Amino acid sequence: MMHMTFYWGKKVTILIDSWKTDSWTSYFLSLLACLVVAAFYQYLENRRIRLKLVAVDRRTPPPDIRAPLMRWGVAGDKAKLGVKFAEAVLFGVNSAIGYLLMLAIMSFNGGVFLSIVVGLVIGYFFFRNEGEDSGFVVDNSCACA
C-alpha cells in the first residue's frame, strides 16, 4: 500500500519494489544511503559550478602582457566544446540524482525525508559553502535540477 501522507515507521519501499525495509537495520542502512546520495548530489553540483567558473575564465582571453604566445583559435574552440560537453554530462547526472532523491522523498516516510534533507545540508556545508564561489549566482535554485 502506498502512503499518501507522512508516516513514521521502519517498513518503507524506496524507489523500487525490491528496495523494501522490514527491520530496523535495513531501515537505518537505507536512511544512510539516502543521506550519502544527497550529500553526493551537492558535491556534484559543486563540481559543475566550478567547471562553469573555469569555462567563464577561459572565455576571456588573457592580456597580451601575461601570455603573448597564447593563441585563441581552433584549439580554444575545441577546449570550449569539451568543457561544455562535460558541463552537460554533469548537469544530466546531477539532474537524474536530484529527481531520484525527489522520488525517494515521495515514499512519504518521515525518516527518508529527514535523511535526504540532512544529507543536502551536510553536502552544502562541506562542498558548496565556500567563500570563493559565493559571488557566483546559480540560475536554478531547485534542489532537483
N, C-alpha and C positions, 0 to 999 in steps of 0.2 A: 504494500500500500504506500502510495506517495503522499507525504505530508504537504499540506498547503499553508501551514503556519509553523513558526519556530517551535521546536521541541528540544528537550534535553534528554539524552539517553545514549547508550553505547551501541544500539542497533541502528546502523545507518548504511545506506548504499551511496557510494560516491562515484559519480560519472558513469560507471558501467556495472552491469549486473554481477560480474564476478568480483567486484571490489565491495564486498559487504563485510561489516564488522559484527561480531557476535560476542566478543569477550572484551574486557577492559584493556587487555594487552594489544589486541588488534586495533581497537579504537584509538588508543594513545599513539601507536605507531602510525596510524593513518593521519592523525592530527599533526604529528611531527613531519610527515611527508608533505602535508598541505602547507605547513609553516615554511619548510625549506624551499618548496617550489615558489611560494610567494616572495621570499627573500631573493631567490634567483631571478625572478621577474624584475625586481628593482635593480639587480646587478646588470642584467642585460640592457635595461633602459639606460643605465649609466654609461655602458659601453657605446650604445647607439648615439647618445648625446655627445660623448667625447669624439666619436668618429665624425659627427656633424661639425663639431668645432674645428677639428683638424681639416676637414674639407673646406670650411669657410676660410681658414687661414691660408690654404693653398690657392684659393681662387684669386687672391690679390697678389700680384707679383711683387717680390721684394724690390726695394730701391736698387738702382744700378751700383751704388757705392758698396753695398754689402755683398752682392752676388753679381759681378759684372759678366761672368761667363755662363750664367744660367739661362737656358732657353725655355720659352713657354710656347712650344709648338705642339707637334703631334704627340710627343711623349707626355706632355702635360694633359692633353685631352684623354689619352688612354688612362692616365692615373685618375683623372676625374671620373671617368666611366667606371673604373674599378671601385673607387670609393663609393660612388652612387649605387653600384650593384651590391656592395657589402652593406650599405645602409638599408637597402630594400630587403635583403635577406634577414638582417637583424630585426627590421620592423615586422616582417612576416612571422618570424619565430616568436617575437615578443607579443604580437597580437594573438597568436594561437595560444600561448601560455595564459595570457590575460583572459581570453574567452573560456578556457578550461577552468581557470580559477572562479570565474563568474558562475559557470555551470555547477561547480562543486558547492558553491555557496547556495545554489538553488536546491540543494538537498534539504534545506531548511533546518539543519541541525545546528544548534547554538554553538557547540564545540568547534565544528568545522568553520563556522563564520568567524568565531574569535581567533582561531589559529591562523586563518588567512589574513585577517586584519593585523594581528600581531606580527606575522611574517612580513607583511608590507611595511609596517612601522620599523621593524628591525632592519630590513633591507634598505629602507630610505635613510635610516640613521647611519648605517655603515657605508653605503655606496653613493647616495645621492645628496647628502647633506654636507657638501664640501664648498668652501668659500670661493674657489677659483672658477666654478661654473655657475655661481649664483646670479650673475648678470645675464645669463642665457635664458631666454623665455621659451618654454616648450609650447607649441601651438595647440596641444591637446592635453588637457589635464585629466582625462578619463583614465581610470586605473586599468582598463582593459584594452586600450588601443595605443 
